[in-house]
Amino acid sequence: MSMFWKAERKRAAAVFLAGAVAFTTASCGKKPDVTQNLIADDGKEERVVNLFGSMEKSKPGVDNIARTAFDMTISMAEERLHLTVEYRTYTAENYQERTYDDVVIDRVRHNMDDFYLMNPDTIQVLGKEGKLLDLSELECAKNLRDVVKAANTINGKLVAIPQEVVAYGLFINKDMFDQYGLSLPETPEDFLECCRVFKENGIETPVGANRWWLENFVFAQAYADLYNGGHTQEEIEALNKGERKYSDYMRPGFEFLQEMIDKGYIDAKAAYTYEAIEGEGPDFLAQKTPIVMAYWGAANAETAYGKPDFEMLVIGFPSSRGQMPVVPITGYAVCSEAENLEDAKAVLEVILSDEAMELYANTNKVISPSKNVEVDCIPALQPLNEKMKKNVYVLASNANMDMEQWGNTCLIVRELLNGATVEECMAELDRLQQEAFDNKKKS
């Protein structure tokens, strides 16, 4: 079943950055004159560190919290280090058919910038090529949560660190659950029963879905035991050696989605075309559907689900171990051959320090990668936050897994929405696993 295009796979992974920050329309600059970035003997030459990312610096009067929070940490670094961080930004029209991830990979391979904001699959590709600096010796790395280290460590090297941990969950209309006497679902069976009750009481589509995030149901069910059973590394090694199959882990999740499609609990045709939040969001806010899925920050954003006219709770996805947050990890990475390597490392030391992490987390009300930084979240997020505090989660991206997770699984789920059978989806997973195995042997 050859049904996956490179650009679509990259776009699926890029939803992290699209969800966390707005892509801007600034053009990418050319590589600056080398002499501009050297520390002059007289100390008068300006030191510049080049960042390639998805957004430009904030402009006066622009109300973008995510952008402002990042800019505040960059300003902290510029003031303390007496240098300038130049933003080079991705613009779709400048790159035509090339996605953000494609451009990042090309720029790192050609040593065009100093540090980068990267999606999980990009971190995995470039980390395995040895193109990313090992950040494990940075002082700020000592304070990281285990979830970050687990996701972004390749061959013993920590190659990327984020400013926030993006946790996905189910956004629940608690009022509608109370109306029909329903408890919040813990297991897949509980969830299906809730959907049955809603459907029988005239709720046409109990679950509002889009074409990007249904894979969270699959990850929660597939990896609940792998990440919470005490044998994570052994199981991953067995998968990488081909001794175990990803399809065996993921089959129950795909069968679960197929049952939801067959019973009309999700609208497969609509979900296949819906963009995240834009498609299913209006019905959720209008209380026509009681359940949607989104990332943590959507609960705080007024442009998403930050101001519903009902009691909202954000819980984990159903699994054999109960409600399970699903966590993909992005990160900032330094090119291993960066022209301004020491200055780039110094910038990361500042913007990823506990002080900067606390500023960023409190501004955006998000989960910090630092185990030393806790943020008071809104009541709606308490159920998800309690799970994260207890280190109960599954990873939707893991650089230690030879087969890329988030983008591939997302696209296979989309084929299920488009009419592919569960068996065809499992065959595609097996093909991708074999392809990853073959590529590893070649390298």
N, C-alpha and C positions, 0 to 999 in steps of 0.2 A: 504494500500500500504506500506508494510514493506520493504523498499529498502535502508535503511541508516545504515552504519556500524560505530561503535564508532571511529575506527581509522581514517576513512575518515572525520568524523565530526571534529575531533581534527585537522587533517591536514589542513582542510579548514580554520580554525581559525588561524593556525600557519603561514599562508601566510604573515601576518603582519611582523613577525620577520624575515622571509626569505627575504622579500622585503627590509627591512630596513638595515639588517646586514647579512653578510655571516656566515652560520653555519661553525664551525671549527671542527677539528678532535682531539681536546685535550680530554683526558679522565677525568672523574669526580673523584675527590679525595674522600677518605673516610673522615668521620667526624673526625676532629682533636682532639687531646687530649684536654680535657677541660682546663687543666692548662695552655695551650699555650695562651688561650684567656683571662685570668684573668690579671688584673693590679696588678703586684707584689708590695709588700710593699716598696721594695728598688727602684722601678721605673725602673729597668733594664729589666724586662720581656717585651717582645714585645706584643703589643696589635694587635689583628687580627680580622677583620670583614670578614665574608664569603659571597660572592655573587654567586648565581647560575644563569647563563645566557646562551646565545646562542653563545658566543664568548670568546676567551681567550685574554690575554693582547697582545698588538701589539709587534711584533718582529722587530728589526732593519732591515730597508730595505723593510718592507712590506708596500705596497701602498694601504691602505684601509682607506678611509676618515672617514667613519662612525665609524670604530673601533678607529681610532686615536682621533677623537673628544671626544668620551666617555672616552678614556684613559686620555686625558688631564684634564678632570674634576675630574676623580678619583685621578690623581696625585695631583691636587689642594687640595683634601680632605686629602690625606695621609700626605702632607707636613704641613698642618695647624693643623691637629689633632694628628700628630706624631703616626700614626698607619699604618698598612698594610691592603689593601683590597685584599684578595685571591680570584681569579677567579676559580670557579668550573663549568665546561662547559659540555653541553649535546653533546654526540656523538652517532649517530644513531647505529653504529655497536655495541657499548657497551650495548645498551638497546634493540637491536633486533627489535621486533615489537612494542615496546612502543614509543609513540610519545613524543615530547618535553613537551607538555601540560600534558600528563599522568605522566611524571616523576616529573614535577614541583608540581603537586597536591600531589603526594606521599611524596615528600621530605618535603613539608610544613606540611603535616599531621603528619610527624614523627620528625618535628623540627630539620631538618638536616642542615639548613643554616640560615643566618641572614636576607638577603634580596634578592629579586628575580626580574628578568625581566619577566613580565607576559603578555599573550594574553588576549583579552577581556573575553572570556568564562571562562578562568581560574580565572580571577579576580572575576567574578560573582559567581562561585562555592565556592571558598574559602572565599570570603567576606561574603556570606550568612551563611557559617559555623562558622563565628566568628574567623577564623584563621588568619586574617590580622589586623594589627594595624591601628587604626584611626590616619590618618596623618593630620587631619584638624587643629590641634593645632601647627603644625610646622610653623615657621615664613615664609618659602617659599610658603606655601599654600595660604597665604593672597594675593599673586600676580597672582594667576592662572586665566586663561580665564574661562568664564562660561561653555564653551564646555567641558572642562576637568572635572569640578565639576559635571556637569550633567551626564556624562558618568560613572564616577567612584565612585559615592556616593551610598552607600547601607545602608538602615536604618539610614540615617542621618550621616553616617561615611564615610569620604573620605579615601578609602582604597588603592589607587594607584595614582602615579603621573608620567607622561612620561617626556622625555627630548625633544620630538618634537610632534607636532600634524600632523598626516598623513592624508592629504586630497587627495581624489581620484577625477579625472576629465577626461574629454574627450580630447585627444590629436588630434588636428585638423591640417591638411595640408591646411593652408590658401591659398596657391597658387592654389590648385585644386578647392577650393571654389570660388575663384575669377575668375578662368578660365570659370566656368559655371554660373557666375553671381549669386551665392548663398550667402545669408546672414547667419550668424552663427545662428543655431537653438536655440530657447528659449523653445518651448513647444514640447511635443511628436509629435504633428501633423506637426510642422515645421521640426522635425528630419526625419520623414518618407518621407516628400516631398523632402528633400535633397537626401535621399537614392534613391528615385524614379528617380530623375534627373541623378544622378551618374550612376545608373543601365542602364538607357536608352541611356546613352552616352558611353557605353561599359566598364564601371568599373564593373568587374565581382562580386567582393565582397566589397561593400562600407564600411562595418564595420569589422575590424579585431578583433577577439574575442578569448579568452582562457577560460579554464574551471573553472577559479576562480573568475573573476571580473564582469561578466554580471549581477550579483545581484545588482550592483550599479544603474542600470536603474530602478530596482524594488524599491529600497529604496528611490530614488529621487522622484518617483511618489507617492509612498505609504505615505511618511511622510513629504512631503513639507508643508502641512497645520498643521500637528501635532506639528512640531518644530518651525513653523513660524507664527502660528495663534493665539498665546496668551493663549492657553489652554492646554499646554503640559502635565502638571501633572495630570489634570483631565482626559485626554484621556488615559494616561498610567494606571491610577488607574482603569478605566473602563475595559481596556484590562486584567489587572491582576485579576479582579473580574469575568471575563467571560461575562461581560455585552456587550462587543464589541469583534469582531473577527479580528484577524490578517489577515485572508483570505480576509475580506472585504477591508482592506487597500491595500493589495498586489495584488488583482485580476487585476486591470488595468495594473500594471507593467508586470505581467505574460502574459496577453493578448497582450500587446505591443511586448514582446519578441516573442510570437508565430507568430504574424504578420510578424515580421522581418525574422523569419525562413521560413515561408510560401512563402514570396516574394523573398527569396534568398539574402536578405540584409546582413545576416551573414551565414557562412557555419557551420551548427550545428554539422556535423560529425567531421570536423576539430577542432572546438572549444572544443568539448568534450575531445579531446586528447591533445590539446595544453597546454604546460606550459606557465606561464605568461611571456610575452615579447619574450621569445625564439621562440614561435610558430608564433605569428602574427607580431612580430617586423620587420623581414626582408622585408616583403611586404610593410609595412608602410614606412620604410626608402627608399625603392626602388620606392616609389610613385605609387604602384599598388593599394593601398587602402588608402582612405583619412582620415579614422577615426580609432583610437584605444582608449583604456582606460588604465590608469595607475595611480600610486600615484605621488604626488608632486616631490619627489626626483628623479624620472626617467627622469625628464626634465633637471636635472643638471648632471646626470651620463653619461659619455661618453660611457660606456658599455651598456647603454639603448638608450635614445633619446636625449642625450645632444649635439649631433653635426649633425643635419639633413641638407640636401642640399636644404632646402626650408624653407619658413617662417612657423613656427609652433606656434600655440596658444593652451593654455590649458584652457578649459572652464568647467562650471558645466554641469551636466547631465540634460536633458530636464525634465521639470515639469510644473505643472499648475501655479507655481510662477516664472517661468523662469529658467535660468541656475542655477543648484543647486549642490554645492560641497557635497560629501558624506564622512563622517568622522568616522572612527573607532578609538578607543582609547586604546592603550596599557598602560603599566606603570610599575614603580618600586614599589614594595610593601615589607613591613617588616613583618616577621612572628611575630604574637602577643606574642609568647613564645620564641622569639629569645634568644639565649644564651648570645649574646652581644648586647642586646636591645638598651641601651643608646648610644653605639658607632655607631650602625647601623643608629639610628635616626640622629646622628651628621653628619654622612657621607651624608645622604640624604639632610640635611640642606645646606651642601656645594655644592653638585653636582646639586641641584635643585634651588640654589640661582640665583638671576638675573644675577650676575656676571658670573657664570658658564653657565647659559642658553644662555647668549649673546655669550660667547666663542663657545659653541656648535652650536648655530644657525648660526653664521657667518661662521664657518668652513664648515658646511654642507649645508648652504643656505636653511634652512627649517623654517617652522612656529614654533615659540616658544610657549610653553604652558603658558609663562608669558605674561600678558597683557602689561608689561613694556618694552618688548623686541621686536623691529621691525627690520626686515632684508630686505635690498634692494634685491628684487628678479629679476631674468632675465626678459626681456620683455615678453617672451612667457608665463610666469606665472602670469602676471598682472591681467588678467580677473578673474582667480580663487582667487588671493590674495585680490582683491577688495571685492569680496563676503565675504570672511572670515573676513575681517576688519569690515564689517557691521553686523557680526554675522548672516549671511544668510548661512545655512547649514542644512543637516539632519545627524543624528547619525546612523551609521550602527552597533553600539554596545552601549548598555545602560544597566548598572547593575540594574537599577530600573525596567526593564521589566523582568517578571518572565520567559518568554521564550527567550532563547538565540537567538540572531538575525543573526549575520554574518555567522557562520558556518552552521546553519540549512538552511538558505535561499540559501546559495551557493550550497548546495547539492541538494536542491529541484530544483533549476534552472538547475543543471546538469542532473537531470532526465527528465526535459523538453527537453533538448538538445538530450537526448537519446530516445525520443519518447513518454514520458508520456503526457497525456492531461492536459490542464489547470485545469479541474475539479479534476483530480487525485492529482495535486499539491496542490489545495486548501484543499482537504480532508486530505492531510498529514500535512498541516499547522494546521488545526483544531485538528488533533490528537495530535500534539506536544503541542498545547496550553492547551488541556485538561490534558495531561500528566504533564505539569508544574503546572497546577492548583491542580491536585491530590497530587503531591509531596509536594506542599506548605501546604496543609491541613494536611498531615501526619506529617510534621515537626512542 
